[in-house]
């Protein structure tokens, strides 16, 4: 004996499918959300051993340490495209000029972020000019 599905049952199933599809899109929309990273390479050069540069992504906000100062701002992800905005940092002066040079370069590259790749515990941020910032997952 075959059972016919009523219009109400069919509508409920279709609604459930749309809800599940929407949840999976929302969950996969920002692969950086809730992650923290430590810089290992800046424009092809290893980061200075005497400093730690970090970045965290949470609720549309980006923050971290640029080596000497703390910074914060907003970020936006669309697929593998990354945009940052309103980046600001504290204004402490470091005694080592190399640290300040690295920090200024990092902040400029971060401001110019265009895309990113995540995989195998690593994050690569790429600027409009193709400069790469390489990170490992923070412990």
N, C-alpha and C positions, 0 to 999 in steps of 0.2 A: 504494500500500500504506500503510495507516494503522498508526501505531505507538502502542501503548498505553503510558501512563505508569504505572510501578509505584507502589505505595504508598510505597516508600522515596523515590523521586524526588519524589513529591508532598509528602511530609512535609518533605523537605529544602527544597523551594521555599517552603513555608509558614513554616518556621522562619526562612529567610532574610528573608522579608517582615517578620516580627515583629522580627527583629534590626535591620533598617534603620529600621523605624518607631520603635523604641525609641531608636536613635541620633539621629534627627531630633528627637524630643521632648526628649531630654537636651540637645542643642545649642541648642534654641530656648527652654529653660526660663528662662534668665536673660539678658535682653538687655543688662543693665548690666555683666555680667562682663567684666573686662579693659579697661574704659573709664576715661577721665580727662576731667574737665570743669573749666572756669573760670567762676565766677559773673559774670553781667552785670547781673542785676536781682534785687532782693530786695524782695518785697511791693510791686511796682510802681515802685520807685525804683532808679535805676542804682546799682551798687555804687561805693563810694568809689574814686577814681582812685589814691589813695595806698596802696591795699592790693590784694592779690590773694587771692581766696578760691577754693580748689580742692577737688575731691573725686575720689577714685579708688575703684573697686569691684574687688575681687579675692578670690576664694576665700571668699565670704561675709563679707568684712571691708570696711568703709568707712573711709577715712582721708583726710587732707588738711590744708590750712591754712585756718584760720578768720579770717585776716587778721593776727592777732598771734601766735596760738598754733597748735600742731599738735593734731589730734584723731584719734581712732580709735574703732572700735566694730564692731558686726556689723550686717548687713542681710539682708533676706529678700525675694525677689521671687516673686509668684504672679500670673502674667498681667501686668496693669498695676498691681497693688497692690504697694506698697513699705512695708516696715516697717524701722525702725532700732531698735537696742537697745544698751545698755551703752556709750553715747557718753561719752567722757572726753577731757579736753584738758589740755595743759600749763597752768601757772598764771602765765605771764609777764604783767606789766602793761605796757600801751602808754601812751605819754605823751599821745597824742591821745585824748580822751574819745569823740570821734565813732567812732573805730576800735573802741573797746571796746563802744560801744552797738551798732554794726553786728554785731560778732562775737557778742554775746549774743543778738541777734535771730536771726541765722543759725543758731546752735546750737539755739535753742528751736524754730524752724521745722523744722529737720532732724530733731529728736527727734519732732516731730509729723507727719512725712511719712506720707501715706496712699496716694498713687498717683503715677504718673509717665507721661510721654510722651516718646518719642525719635523724632526725625525731622529729616532735612536738617541734620545736624551740630549739633543742639540737643537739650538735655535740659530738661524742665520737671518739677519736683517740686511736688506740690500737697499742702497740709496738710489736716487734718480741717476747718478753717475756710475752706478755699478759697484760702488765701494761696499765691502762686506764687513759686518760686525758679527763675530762668531761667539756663541755662548754655550755653556753647558748648564744642565739643570742644577739649581742650587740644592745643597744638601740640608 
